[in-house]
């Protein structure tokens, strides 16, 4: 049972003035457990309460220095007969297990050099897997932390190190934080450090990634400084903590986590070999996103998880904005419009959709809250905020935001608190706006109609006020004009653009489906690639994605667009987005298995044509990745491996090389020995994962059986599980995978019950069968969900997958 809203409200009303002294002993990093000793000081208005500590061994509890026999159920430590109305001190000592799934004190041994790294990766109610605490966001506390570890190591945490002698690190006491924001990362890190704005800054990575961190160090430092300085121009409240470290950590379940003092990122964001401009831009956006959390989430924290959006929507919006305006990575909006926003439209039409800002009662417990870390809370919320800024004006928006941050600094706040601040800063009705945009599910449709005289007319189907750009295209797809319009109940005619194609929301300012008239649709189909403005072009590609999903455009029609317009595309991020869409949802969800090989061949042909047409090396890299995933020319791919570069002159970085190996394995052109030779050639953690994927991709029953056996091992790591799943599922050879689809549906609930939230995310989202499910398998999935025995997080993800299948069976909510 995860913590409920009722329990959290009762406990937060009862306890106050909380502080933690946390002492961790990581010296036995080769063992199964680490030492965790926490001294909690608080005042309580009732004689009984509980603290959380999961899977503790050798538990010892004392109250005001007296040993007590506390009730313990494996997760909650019951505290009775506490003194009321005065400070009490509770000390909890235990041994706590290391984990390999990214939820808790994650331990990883690097195959390159045998070095071990242990890092506390937390979120929601995961702090209790590291130290005893009141594990909820509205009980904030100071944290005084000390860590005993290998003297050769460096330990990084939420604050500055005040002493580090003889293998013991002591950190400055933090300001008031919620438990999920605790962090400790220990190991022989390689570091790049500097001072900026009077604070110590640093970037850290595994020792085996030292060359990569040194390669990118100047850019990472510059990006961090630029984002930091730009936030200083936006927010009145200064950065609220005493240091700013950032660390690439192995095994992270999230893309990154905003823990103050030491932001952690999955270390795939520090790739070996080449770093493309697209990767650099996306990484800068994540850096800016996590930095935004220092104010939204860390300085001011939600009271309960219904206001997840107050963290994530703001950070998502600010991430794209500040990476562009502050750090100089232009074009970040293309990634949002091409990848994340389309996912939000999909999420908003599933049965699981929820308002951006749901009511507290709609998030009854923490497991339910975890499922709301989704495209609604991130991408849709981001899009709604962008619409709010467009509708409200930037000055009024920032005035309201700054009033909110100052009023609630180091405290907790709600949507109503933010709306109150924004409403006071603007003459517009922000409360009314929030009601239709944030408290309701779904989205409007902006329709282009055509009068008899050729004048286009914009019509809203829905209830929300919109302000957005609309652009006109001539018969050759040339942009001839753009204007800002307000669309609500009244239609908006555009007489100056009679007989021209028009594109509503051409700069993506609002969140709405488009429905074009015949003239506009025909012009787009013929000239999409000729549209000069990259954001408008991206909006039109996203419109095509949406039409495939809704059935308005057949997969073959989408491939027509790919073949016609991909060769002229000069934005690498958009090339990648189009290929990811074609080889992702279009292939695995919209295309029958019998037609899958033809789709793959058409994508491969489009990549070859586009490679022949481009002289941009960044575009060529994106296209080569598409070709590596689709080519059937085994001899050519083997030639790539032998030469270390493609016949078009693109060098194989480690990631592209492993993608090529995986494709060759799927074609049956590489056996186990050849894959092992590639692994030996690499000898890194990424190489271990690449080999696992390639072995699973081989088109034999034995290979599929071995992959599932690895995935079923009780202690398999989150990364290995995901890599095997990537290779296991083959949309072109469904018959080879049938038995493992059945095994996946049968075994996953127990796996997730045992491994928890983060692993459930891997199982239900990243490892769901990426191929056509049979009617019997779909019925089995629906029946399993209807039985009600699937763990909450997996049930949400599986229901979403069921909704995304073509013509899903109808089941009750």
C-alpha positions in Angstrom: 0.0 0.0 0.0 1.4 3.4 -0.9 0.7 6.5 1.2 -2.8 7.8 0.8 -4.0 11.4 0.5 -6.0 11.0 3.8 -3.0 9.6 5.6 -0.7 12.4 4.3 -3.2 15.1 5.3 -3.6 13.7 8.8 0.2 13.4 9.3 1.0 16.8 8.0 -1.6 18.3 10.3 0.0 16.4 13.2 3.7 16.9 12.9 5.7 20.1 12.7 9.2 21.6 13.0 10.8 18.5 11.4 14.6 18.1 10.9 16.7 15.1 9.9 20.2 14.0 10.8 21.1 11.3 8.3 24.2 9.2 8.5 24.9 6.7 5.8 27.5 4.0 5.8 28.4 2.9 2.2 31.8 1.3 3.0 30.5 -2.3 2.4 29.6 -1.5 -1.2 30.2 -5.1 -2.2 27.6 -6.4 0.2 23.9 -6.5 0.0 23.1 -3.6 2.3 24.3 -0.2 3.5 23.9 1.4 6.9 21.2 4.0 7.4 20.9 5.9 10.7 18.4 8.7 10.9 17.6 11.0 13.8 14.3 12.7 13.3 13.3 15.7 15.5 9.8 17.0 15.4 6.8 18.1 17.4 3.6 16.1 17.3 0.0 17.0 18.4 -0.9 13.3 18.9 0.9 10.4 20.6 1.2 8.1 17.6 2.4 8.4 14.1 4.6 6.5 11.7 7.8 7.0 9.6 8.6 5.1 6.4 11.7 2.9 5.8 11.4 0.1 3.3 12.9 -3.4 3.6 14.9 -2.5 6.7 17.1 -5.2 8.4 18.5 -5.1 11.9 16.1 -2.4 12.8 16.7 -0.5 16.0 14.4 2.4 17.2 14.7 4.7 20.1 12.6 7.7 21.3 14.3 10.4 23.3 17.2 8.0 23.9 15.0 5.1 25.1 15.0 1.9 23.0 11.4 1.0 21.9 9.8 -2.1 20.3 8.3 -0.4 17.2 5.8 -2.2 15.0 7.3 -2.7 11.6 5.6 -4.1 8.5 8.5 -3.8 6.0 7.6 -0.3 5.1 6.2 1.6 8.1 7.7 2.1 11.5 4.9 2.6 14.0 5.6 5.2 16.8 3.5 5.1 19.9 3.3 7.0 23.2 5.1 10.0 21.9 5.2 13.1 24.0 2.7 15.7 22.8 3.3 19.4 22.3 7.1 19.4 22.7 10.0 18.4 20.5 10.7 14.6 20.3 13.8 12.8 19.0 13.4 9.5 17.2 16.4 7.6 16.1 16.1 4.8 13.5 19.1 2.5 12.7 19.0 -0.2 10.0 20.7 -2.0 7.2 18.9 -1.2 3.9 19.3 -3.1 0.6 21.2 -1.7 -2.4 19.1 -1.9 -5.6 19.8 -2.4 -9.3 16.5 -0.9 -10.6 17.1 2.9 -10.0 14.7 3.2 -7.1 16.8 3.7 -4.0 20.5 3.4 -3.4 21.4 2.2 -6.9 24.7 0.2 -7.2 26.5 -0.4 -10.4 30.0 -1.9 -11.2 31.5 -0.5 -14.3 32.8 -3.3 -16.6 35.5 -1.0 -18.0 37.5 -0.6 -14.8 35.7 -2.6 -12.1 34.9 0.6 -10.2 31.6 0.7 -8.2 29.2 3.6 -7.9 26.3 4.0 -5.5 23.8 6.8 -5.9 20.5 7.6 -4.1 18.0 8.1 -6.9 14.7 9.2 -5.4 11.3 10.3 -6.4 7.8 10.4 -4.9 8.0 7.8 -2.0 11.4 6.4 -2.8 13.3 8.3 0.0 12.2 5.6 2.4 14.4 3.2 0.5 17.4 5.2 1.8 16.5 6.8 5.2 13.7 6.9 7.7 11.4 9.8 7.0 7.9 11.3 6.7 7.9 10.5 3.0 5.5 13.2 1.6 6.0 16.5 -0.1 4.3 18.8 2.4 6.5 17.8 5.4 9.6 19.7 4.5 12.6 19.6 6.8 16.2 20.6 7.1 18.7 17.7 6.5 22.1 17.4 8.1 23.9 14.6 6.2 27.1 12.6 6.8 28.4 9.7 4.7 31.1 7.1 5.4 32.5 5.6 2.2 35.6 4.3 0.5 38.3 7.0 1.1 39.2 6.9 -2.6 35.7 8.0 -3.5 34.1 11.4 -3.9 30.7 11.9 -2.3 28.4 14.5 -3.6 25.1 15.6 -2.0 22.5 18.4 -1.5 25.0 20.9 -0.1 28.6 21.9 0.2 31.0 19.5 1.9 32.1 21.0 5.2 34.6 18.2 5.9 36.0 15.1 4.2 38.6 13.2 6.2 39.4 9.5 6.5 36.5 8.4 4.3 33.8 10.5 6.1 32.0 13.3 4.3 29.9 15.9 6.2 27.6 18.2 4.3 26.2 21.6 5.2 22.7 21.5 6.6 20.1 22.1 3.8 17.2 24.5 3.8 13.8 22.9 4.2 13.3 20.2 1.6 10.8 17.4 1.1 12.4 13.9 1.4 12.2 13.1 -2.3 14.8 15.8 -3.0 17.5 14.1 -1.0 20.5 13.0 -3.0 23.9 11.3 -2.3 26.2 10.1 -5.1 29.3 8.2 -4.2 32.2 6.8 -6.3 35.5 7.6 -8.0 33.8 10.4 -10.1 35.7 12.3 -12.7 34.9 16.0 -12.3 35.0 19.4 -14.0 34.5 22.2 -11.4 34.5 26.0 -11.3 33.0 28.9 -9.5 30.2 31.2 -10.9 28.1 33.9 -9.3 29.9 33.2 -6.0 28.9 29.5 -5.9 30.8 26.3 -6.5 29.7 24.5 -9.7 30.6 21.1 -11.0 29.9 18.3 -13.6 30.7 14.7 -12.7 30.7 11.3 -14.4 32.1 7.8 -14.0 35.8 7.6 -14.4 35.4 5.6 -17.6 33.6 8.5 -19.1 36.4 11.0 -18.2 37.2 11.6 -21.9 33.6 12.3 -22.7 33.2 14.7 -19.8 36.4 16.5 -20.7 35.3 16.7 -24.4 32.0 18.4 -23.4 33.1 20.2 -20.3 33.5 23.6 -21.8 30.0 23.4 -23.4 28.4 22.0 -20.2 29.9 24.8 -18.1 28.9 27.5 -20.5 25.3 26.1 -20.9 25.0 25.9 -17.1 26.3 29.5 -16.5 24.1 30.9 -19.3 21.0 29.2 -18.0 21.8 30.3 -14.4 22.3 33.9 -15.5 19.1 33.9 -17.6 17.0 32.7 -14.7 18.4 35.5 -12.6 16.8 37.9 -15.1 13.5 36.1 -15.0 13.0 35.4 -11.3 13.2 37.8 -8.4 14.1 35.1 -5.9 17.8 34.3 -6.1 19.0 30.7 -6.5 18.1 29.3 -3.1 20.9 26.7 -2.4 24.6 26.8 -1.7 26.1 24.9 -4.6 25.2 23.5 -8.0 26.7 20.2 -9.0 25.4 18.1 -11.9 26.1 14.4 -12.3 25.8 11.8 -15.1 24.8 8.7 -13.1 24.3 5.1 -14.3 20.9 3.3 -14.0 18.7 6.4 -13.7 15.0 5.7 -14.3 14.2 9.3 -15.1 15.9 11.5 -17.7 17.1 13.6 -14.8 16.2 14.5 -11.3 16.2 18.0 -9.9 17.7 17.3 -6.5 19.1 20.6 -5.2 22.8 20.9 -4.9 23.4 17.9 -7.1 21.1 17.4 -10.2 21.4 13.8 -11.5 21.1 12.8 -15.2 21.1 9.4 -16.8 24.6 9.0 -18.2 23.4 8.2 -21.7 23.2 12.0 -22.0 27.0 11.9 -22.1 27.4 9.7 -25.2 30.7 8.2 -26.3 32.0 9.3 -29.6 30.2 12.0 -31.6 27.7 14.3 -30.1 25.3 15.7 -32.7 23.8 19.2 -32.6 20.4 17.6 -32.0 21.8 15.8 -28.9 23.5 18.9 -27.7 20.3 21.0 -28.0 18.1 18.3 -26.2 20.6 18.1 -23.4 20.7 21.8 -23.0 16.9 21.8 -22.7 17.1 19.2 -19.9 19.7 21.2 -18.1 17.5 24.3 -18.3 14.5 22.1 -17.2 16.2 20.8 -14.1 17.4 24.2 -13.2 13.9 25.6 -13.4 13.0 23.1 -10.7 15.2 24.9 -8.2 12.4 27.4 -8.0 9.4 25.3 -9.2 9.5 22.2 -7.0 12.4 22.9 -4.7 12.0 26.5 -3.4 8.2 26.2 -3.7 6.8 22.6 -3.4 3.4 21.2 -4.1 1.4 20.1 -1.1 0.2 16.9 -2.7 0.8 15.2 -6.0 -2.3 16.6 -7.8 -0.1 19.6 -8.4 2.7 17.7 -10.1 2.1 20.1 -13.0 3.3 23.0 -10.8 6.7 21.3 -11.0 6.8 19.6 -14.4 4.8 21.8 -16.7 6.7 24.9 -15.6 10.1 23.2 -15.9 9.1 21.8 -19.3 8.1 25.2 -20.5 11.1 27.0 -19.0 13.5 24.3 -20.3 12.7 24.9 -23.9 12.5 28.7 -23.4 15.7 29.2 -21.4 17.8 26.8 -23.5 17.0 28.9 -26.5 16.8 32.4 -25.1 19.5 32.0 -22.4 21.9 29.4 -23.6 21.6 30.1 -27.4 20.3 26.7 -28.6 17.9 28.0 -31.2 15.1 25.8 -32.6 14.3 23.9 -29.3 10.7 24.4 -30.0 10.9 22.0 -33.0 11.6 19.1 -30.6 8.6 20.0 -28.4 6.3 20.4 -31.4 7.6 17.3 -33.2 7.9 14.8 -30.3 6.5 15.7 -27.0 3.4 17.7 -28.0 2.1 14.9 -30.3 2.4 12.5 -27.4 0.3 14.8 -25.3 -2.5 14.7 -27.8 -2.5 10.9 -27.7 -2.5 10.9 -23.9 -5.4 13.3 -23.8 -7.6 10.9 -25.7 -6.9 7.9 -23.6 -9.3 6.7 -20.9 -6.5 7.6 -18.4 -6.4 11.3 -19.3 -6.7 13.7 -16.4 -6.7 17.5 -16.1 -3.4 19.2 -16.1 -4.4 20.2 -12.6 -6.6 17.5 -11.1 -8.4 17.7 -7.8 -6.6 16.3 -4.8 -9.2 13.5 -4.4 -8.4 12.4 -8.0 -4.9 11.4 -6.8 -5.8 9.2 -3.8 -2.4 7.7 -3.2 1.2 7.9 -4.2 1.1 5.0 -6.8 -1.8 6.9 -8.5 0.3 10.0 -8.4 3.3 8.3 -10.1 1.1 7.5 -13.1 0.5 11.2 -13.6 4.1 11.9 -14.4 3.0 11.7 -18.0 2.6 13.6 -21.2 -0.3 15.5 -19.7 1.7 16.9 -16.7 4.7 17.6 -18.9 4.0 18.3 -22.6 0.3 19.3 -22.4 1.0 21.4 -19.3 4.0 23.1 -21.1 1.7 23.8 -24.1 -1.0 25.3 -21.8 1.6 27.5 -20.1 2.8 28.7 -23.5 -0.7 29.5 -24.5 -1.1 31.4 -21.1 1.9 33.5 -21.8 0.7 34.2 -25.3 -2.8 35.1 -24.0 -1.7 37.0 -20.9 1.5 38.6 -22.0 5.0 37.8 -20.7 5.3 40.8 -18.3 2.1 39.9 -16.4 2.9 36.2 -16.4 6.4 36.8 -14.9 5.0 39.3 -12.4 2.5 36.7 -11.1 5.1 34.0 -11.0 7.5 36.1 -9.1 4.9 37.1 -6.5 4.0 33.4 -6.1 7.6 32.3 -5.6 8.3 35.0 -3.0 5.1 34.4 -1.1 5.7 30.7 -0.7 9.5 30.4 -0.6 10.7 27.2 1.2 7.0 26.3 1.7 4.2 24.5 -0.1 1.7 25.9 -2.5 -1.3 24.9 -4.8 -2.8 25.8 -8.1 -5.1 28.3 -6.3 -2.1 30.0 -4.8 -0.6 30.5 -8.3 -3.8 31.6 -9.9 -4.3 34.1 -7.2 -0.9 35.6 -7.9 -1.4 35.7 -11.7 -4.9 37.1 -11.3 -3.6 39.9 -9.2 -0.9 40.7 -11.8 -3.3 40.8 -14.9 -6.5 42.5 -15.9 -7.6 39.2 -17.6 -9.7 36.6 -16.0 -7.0 34.1 -15.1 -9.4 32.0 -12.9 -11.7 31.5 -15.8 -8.8 30.6 -18.0 -7.5 28.1 -15.5 -10.9 26.5 -15.1 -11.2 25.6 -18.9 -7.5 25.0 -19.6 -6.2 23.3 -16.4 -9.2 21.8 -14.7 -10.7 20.1 -17.8 -9.5 17.2 -19.9 -9.3 17.1 -23.7 -8.6 19.7 -26.3 -10.3 21.8 -28.9 -10.2 21.5 -32.6 -9.4 24.5 -34.8 -11.1 24.0 -38.2 -10.4 25.8 -41.5 -13.5 26.2 -43.5 -13.8 27.8 -47.0 -16.5 30.2 -48.0 -17.9 30.2 -51.6 -15.8 33.3 -52.3 -12.6 31.4 -51.4 -12.1 33.2 -48.0 -10.8 30.9 -45.3 -12.6 31.0 -42.0 -11.3 29.7 -38.6 -13.8 28.0 -36.4 -13.3 26.6 -32.9 -14.9 23.4 -31.9 -14.6 23.5 -28.1 -14.7 25.8 -25.1 -11.3 27.4 -24.6 -10.1 30.9 -25.7 -7.1 30.7 -28.1 -4.5 33.2 -29.2 -2.2 31.9 -31.9 -0.4 32.6 -35.2 -2.0 31.7 -38.5 0.0 31.6 -41.7 -0.9 31.6 -45.4 0.8 29.6 -48.1 0.6 30.2 -51.8 0.1 27.4 -54.3 3.8 26.5 -54.2 3.9 26.3 -50.4 5.7 29.7 -50.0 4.8 31.5 -46.8 3.1 34.8 -47.8 2.0 36.1 -44.4 1.5 35.4 -40.7 -0.8 37.1 -38.2 -1.9 36.7 -34.6 -5.6 35.9 -34.0 -7.9 35.4 -31.1 -10.4 32.6 -31.6 -13.2 31.9 -29.2 -17.0 31.6 -29.8 -16.9 33.9 -32.9 -15.5 32.6 -36.2 -12.5 34.5 -37.6 -12.6 35.1 -41.4 -9.3 35.8 -43.2 -10.4 37.8 -46.3 -6.9 38.9 -47.2 -6.0 35.3 -47.8 -8.8 34.2 -50.2 -7.8 31.2 -52.3 -4.7 30.6 -50.3 -3.8 27.7 -48.0 -3.8 28.6 -44.3 -2.1 26.9 -41.3 -3.6 27.7 -37.9 -1.4 27.6 -34.9 1.6 27.8 -37.2 3.9 28.7 -34.4 2.5 26.2 -32.0 1.2 28.7 -29.4 -1.9 26.7 -28.5 -2.9 23.1 -27.8 -5.5 22.1 -30.3 -6.1 19.7 -33.1 -6.1 21.1 -36.6 -8.6 20.2 -39.3 -7.6 21.7 -42.7 -9.9 22.4 -45.6 -9.4 20.6 -48.9 -7.3 23.4 -50.5 -5.0 23.8 -47.5 -4.6 20.0 -47.1 -3.8 19.5 -50.8 -1.2 22.3 -50.7 0.4 20.8 -47.6 0.5 17.3 -49.1 2.3 18.6 -52.2 4.6 21.3 -50.6 5.1 20.5 -46.9 8.9 20.3 -47.5 8.9 23.7 -49.3 7.6 25.6 -46.2 10.5 27.8 -45.2 9.6 28.3 -41.5 10.8 25.3 -39.5 8.2 25.6 -36.7 5.3 25.8 -39.3 6.8 22.8 -41.1 7.0 20.9 -37.7 3.4 21.8 -36.9 2.3 20.3 -40.2 4.3 17.1 -39.7 2.7 16.8 -36.3 -0.7 17.2 -37.9 0.2 14.3 -40.2 1.2 12.2 -37.2 -2.2 13.0 -35.7 -4.1 12.1 -38.8 -2.4 8.7 -39.0 -3.3 8.0 -35.4 -7.0 9.0 -35.9 -7.2 7.1 -39.2 -7.7 10.2 -41.3 -4.5 9.3 -43.1 -3.5 5.8 -43.9 0.1 4.6 -43.1 0.7 4.4 -46.9 -0.3 8.0 -47.2 2.1 9.0 -44.4 4.9 7.1 -46.2 4.0 9.1 -49.3 4.8 12.3 -47.3 8.0 10.8 -46.0 9.2 9.8 -49.5 8.3 13.2 -50.9 9.5 15.6 -48.3 12.2 13.9 -46.2 14.9 14.3 -48.9 14.6 18.1 -48.6 14.4 18.4 -44.8 17.3 20.3 -43.3 16.4 20.2 -39.6 18.0 17.1 -38.1 15.7 17.0 -35.1 12.7 17.0 -37.5 14.3 14.2 -39.6 14.7 12.1 -36.5 11.2 12.8 -35.3 9.7 11.8 -38.6 11.7 8.6 -38.7 10.9 7.8 -35.1 7.3 8.2 -35.8 7.4 6.0 -38.9 9.3 3.2 -37.2 7.5 3.7 -33.9 3.7 4.1 -33.7 3.1 4.0 -37.5 4.9 0.7 -37.8 4.1 -1.0 -34.5 0.5 0.3 -34.0 -1.0 1.4 -37.3 0.4 -1.2 -39.7 -0.7 -4.9 -39.8 2.2 -7.3 -39.4 1.8 -8.5 -43.0 2.5 -5.0 -44.3 5.4 -4.2 -41.9 8.2 -5.3 -44.2 6.9 -3.1 -47.0 6.8 -0.1 -44.6 10.3 -0.8 -43.4 11.6 -1.0 -47.0 9.9 2.3 -47.9 11.5 4.0 -44.9 14.9 2.6 -45.9 14.4 3.8 -49.5 13.4 7.3 -48.3 16.6 7.4 -46.1 18.8 6.5 -49.1 17.2 9.1 -51.3 17.5 11.8 -48.6 21.2 10.8 -48.0 21.9 11.3 -51.7 20.2 14.7 -51.6 21.8 16.2 -48.5 25.2 17.8 -47.9 24.5 18.6 -44.3 26.5 16.2 -42.0 24.0 16.5 -39.1 21.1 15.6 -41.3 23.2 12.7 -42.8 23.8 11.3 -39.3 20.0 11.3 -38.6 19.3 9.6 -41.9 22.0 7.1 -41.4 20.5 6.1 -38.1 17.2 5.5 -39.9 18.9 3.4 -42.6 20.8 1.4 -40.0 17.4 0.4 -38.5 15.8 -0.5 -41.8 18.3 -1.7 -44.4 18.2 -5.3 -45.6 21.5 -5.0 -47.3 23.6 -7.1 -44.9 26.7 -6.9 -47.0 26.6 -3.1 -47.0 26.0 -3.1 -43.2 28.9 -5.5 -42.7 31.0 -3.2 -44.8 30.1 -0.4 -42.4 31.4 -2.4 -39.5 34.6 -3.3 -41.2 35.3 0.2 -42.4 34.1 2.0 -39.3 32.0 4.3 -41.5 29.2 4.1 -44.0 29.5 4.2 -47.8 28.2 7.8 -47.6 31.1 8.8 -45.3 29.3 8.9 -42.0 31.6 7.6 -39.2 30.1 5.0 -36.9 30.1 6.3 -33.4 29.5 3.6 -30.7 25.8 4.1 -30.6 25.4 3.9 -34.4 27.7 0.9 -34.5 25.6 -1.0 -32.0 22.4 -0.1 -33.9 24.0 -1.5 -37.0 25.0 -4.7 -35.1 21.4 -5.0 -33.9 20.0 -4.7 -37.4 22.5 -7.3 -38.7 21.6 -9.6 -35.9 17.9 -9.2 -36.7 18.7 -10.0 -40.3 20.4 -13.2 -39.2 23.7 -11.9 -40.5 25.6 -11.9 -37.2 25.7 -14.9 -34.8 26.5 -15.0 -31.1 30.2 -15.2 -31.6 30.2 -12.1 -33.8 28.2 -10.2 -31.3 30.5 -11.3 -28.5 33.5 -10.1 -30.6 31.8 -6.7 -30.8 31.2 -6.7 -27.1 34.8 -7.5 -26.5 35.8 -4.7 -28.8 33.7 -2.3 -26.8 34.0 -3.5 -23.2 31.8 -0.7 -21.7 28.5 -0.7 -19.9 26.9 0.7 -23.1 28.5 -2.2 -25.0 27.0 -4.7 -22.5 23.6 -3.2 -23.3 24.2 -3.1 -27.0 25.2 -6.8 -27.0 22.1 -7.7 -24.9 19.9 -6.0 -27.5 21.7 -7.6 -30.5 21.5 -11.1 -29.0 17.8 -10.7 -28.4 17.3 -9.5 -31.9 18.5 -12.6 -33.6 15.6 -14.2 -35.6 15.7 -17.6 -33.9 13.5 -19.3 -31.3 16.6 -19.9 -29.2 17.6 -16.3 -29.1 14.1 -15.1 -28.1 14.0 -17.7 -25.3 17.3 -16.6 -24.0 16.3 -13.0 -24.1 13.1 -13.7 -22.1 15.1 -15.8 -19.6 17.5 -12.8 -19.0 14.5 -10.5 -18.6 12.9 -12.9 -16.1 15.9 -13.1 -13.8 14.9 -11.8 -10.4 17.8 -9.3 -10.1 18.0 -8.1 -13.7 18.9 -4.5 -13.9 16.5 -1.9 -15.3 18.9 -1.2 -18.2 19.5 -4.8 -19.2 15.7 -5.5 -19.1 15.0 -2.6 -21.4 17.9 -3.5 -23.8 16.6 -7.1 -24.1 13.1 -5.9 -24.8 14.4 -3.6 -27.6 15.8 -6.7 -29.4 13.1 -9.2 -28.5 10.2 -7.6 -30.2 10.3 -7.8 -34.0 7.3 -6.3 -35.9 8.4 -8.1 -39.1 8.5 -11.6 -37.4 5.6 -11.6 -35.1 5.4 -15.4 -35.1 8.8 -15.6 -33.4 7.6 -13.4 -30.6 4.1 -14.8 -29.9 5.1 -17.0 -27.0 7.0 -14.1 -25.3 4.1 -11.7 -25.7 2.0 -14.3 -23.8 4.8 -14.7 -21.2 5.1 -10.9 -20.8 1.4 -10.5 -20.2 1.5 -13.4 -17.7 4.6 -12.5 -15.7 4.8 -8.7 -15.7 2.4 -8.1 -12.8 4.5 -10.1 -10.5 7.7 -8.5 -11.7 6.3 -5.1 -11.1 4.9 -6.0 -7.7 8.3 -7.1 -6.7 10.4 -4.4 -8.3 8.3 -1.2 -7.7 7.4 2.0 -9.5 10.5 2.7 -11.5 10.9 -0.8 -12.8 7.1 -0.8 -13.6 7.8 2.2 -15.9 10.4 0.2 -17.8 8.1 -2.9 -18.0 4.9 -1.1 -19.0 6.2 1.6 -21.3 9.6 0.8 -22.7 9.2 -3.0 -22.9 5.6 -3.4 -24.0 5.5 -5.6 -27.2 6.4 -3.3 -30.1 4.5 -5.3 -32.7 1.0 -6.3 -33.7 -0.9 -8.1 -31.0 -3.4 -10.8 -32.0 -7.1 -10.5 -31.1 -6.5 -13.2 -28.5 -3.6 -11.3 -26.9 -5.6 -8.1 -26.8 -8.5 -9.9 -25.1 -6.0 -11.3 -22.6 -4.6 -7.9 -21.9 -8.1 -6.5 -21.4 -9.2 -9.4 -19.3 -6.1 -9.2 -17.0 -6.7 -5.5 -16.5 -10.4 -6.0 -15.8 -9.6 -8.6 -13.1 -8.1 -5.8 -11.0 -5.0 -7.6 -9.8 -2.4 -5.6 -11.9 -0.3 -3.2 -9.8 -1.4 0.4 -10.1 1.5 1.8 -12.1 1.6 -1.1 -14.6 -2.2 -1.1 -14.9 -2.1 2.6 -16.0 0.6 1.9 -18.5 -1.1 -1.2 -19.9 -4.5 0.5 -20.2 -2.7 3.3 -22.2 -1.1 0.7 -24.4 -4.5 -1.0 -24.9 -6.0 2.4 -25.9 -3.2 2.9 -28.4 -3.9 -0.4 -30.2 -6.1 -0.2 -33.3 -9.7 -0.9 -32.6 -9.1 -1.8 -28.9 -11.7 -3.9 -27.2 -14.1 -2.0 -25.0 -13.6 -2.6 -21.2 -14.9 -0.8 -18.2 -12.8 1.9 -16.7 
